[in-house]
């Protein structure tokens, strides 16, 4: 199933970002945009208004939690999945309190990442974006 949505992948690590872009493209029938840090993410979000954002927590220039807050100020309904290699309870709780839709650890398997992203899309975006069979 391919979802007709636009996504933004934000991670300062080129390899992780590239991996996530390839993985997420399996689910989508829409563009997958990229940003290297929170500042780029905010600028791209303002102009492109992606339906889904995968946002790394630890990045230079503007960390993921601060970027999450700013994106949610732009659009309180933004669907954002936080991604991180270090998922402490405090960070998970803070991200949830700030409106993150879900949370993925970077060491999660491909199939589990796809499952979490699919579930998040279906819970938050399918009624607005629709879907098509692939």
C-alpha positions in Angstrom: 0.0 0.0 0.0 1.4 3.4 -0.9 0.2 6.5 0.9 -0.2 9.7 -1.0 1.7 11.9 1.5 4.8 14.1 1.6 7.5 13.3 4.2 10.5 15.0 5.7 13.4 13.0 7.1 15.7 15.0 9.4 19.0 13.6 10.6 22.5 15.0 10.7 24.0 11.6 9.8 24.0 11.2 6.0 23.9 7.4 6.2 21.0 7.2 8.7 19.1 9.9 6.7 19.7 8.0 3.5 18.7 4.7 5.0 15.4 6.2 6.3 14.7 7.9 3.0 15.0 4.6 1.1 12.9 2.8 3.8 10.1 5.4 3.9 9.9 5.6 0.1 8.6 2.0 0.2 5.5 3.3 1.9 4.8 6.5 0.1 3.5 7.7 -3.2 4.8 11.2 -2.6 8.0 13.1 -2.2 10.5 12.4 0.6 12.4 15.6 1.5 15.6 15.7 3.6 17.1 18.0 6.1 20.5 17.8 8.0 19.5 19.6 11.2 16.6 21.3 13.0 17.1 24.7 11.4 16.9 23.2 7.9 13.8 21.2 9.0 12.0 24.3 10.2 12.7 26.1 6.9 11.6 23.1 4.8 8.5 22.6 6.9 7.5 26.3 6.4 7.7 26.1 2.7 6.8 22.5 1.9 4.3 21.6 4.7 5.1 17.8 4.7 2.4 15.5 6.1 4.9 13.4 8.1 8.2 14.3 9.7 10.8 11.9 11.0 13.0 14.0 13.3 16.3 13.0 15.0 16.6 14.1 18.6 20.3 14.9 18.7 21.5 17.3 16.0 23.7 20.4 15.7 22.4 23.9 15.3 18.9 23.1 16.6 18.1 19.8 18.3 15.1 17.7 17.6 13.1 18.6 20.6 13.4 22.3 19.9 12.6 21.7 16.2 9.6 19.7 17.3 8.3 22.6 19.4 8.8 25.1 16.5 7.1 22.8 14.0 4.2 22.4 16.4 4.0 26.2 16.7 3.7 26.4 12.9 1.2 23.6 12.8 -0.2 22.2 16.0 -1.5 19.1 14.1 1.9 18.2 12.6 2.6 14.5 12.6 6.1 14.0 13.9 8.0 10.7 14.7 11.1 11.3 16.8 14.1 9.1 16.1 17.2 8.6 18.3 20.0 6.3 19.2 19.6 7.2 22.9 16.0 6.9 24.1 15.9 7.9 27.7 12.6 8.0 29.5 13.0 11.8 30.0 13.4 12.4 26.3 10.6 10.1 25.3 8.3 11.8 27.9 9.3 15.3 26.8 8.8 14.5 23.1 5.3 13.1 23.9 4.5 16.1 26.0 5.5 18.4 23.1 3.2 16.5 20.7 5.4 13.8 19.1 3.1 11.2 17.4 5.5 8.3 17.9 9.1 7.4 18.8 11.7 5.1 17.1 15.1 4.0 18.3 17.7 3.9 15.5 18.6 0.3 16.4 15.0 -0.8 15.6 14.7 -3.4 12.8 13.6 -2.3 9.3 10.3 -4.2 9.7 9.6 -2.5 13.0 10.4 0.9 11.7 8.0 0.4 8.8 5.4 -0.9 11.2 5.6 2.1 13.4 5.6 4.5 10.5 2.6 2.7 8.9 0.7 2.7 12.2 1.4 6.4 12.7 0.3 7.3 9.1 -2.9 5.2 9.5 -3.7 6.7 12.9 -3.0 10.4 12.0 -3.0 10.9 8.2 -5.1 8.4 6.2 -8.4 10.3 6.7 -6.8 13.5 5.4 -4.4 12.1 2.8 -6.1 9.0 1.5 -4.3 6.0 0.2 -4.0 3.9 -3.0 -3.1 0.3 -3.7 0.4 -0.2 -5.0 
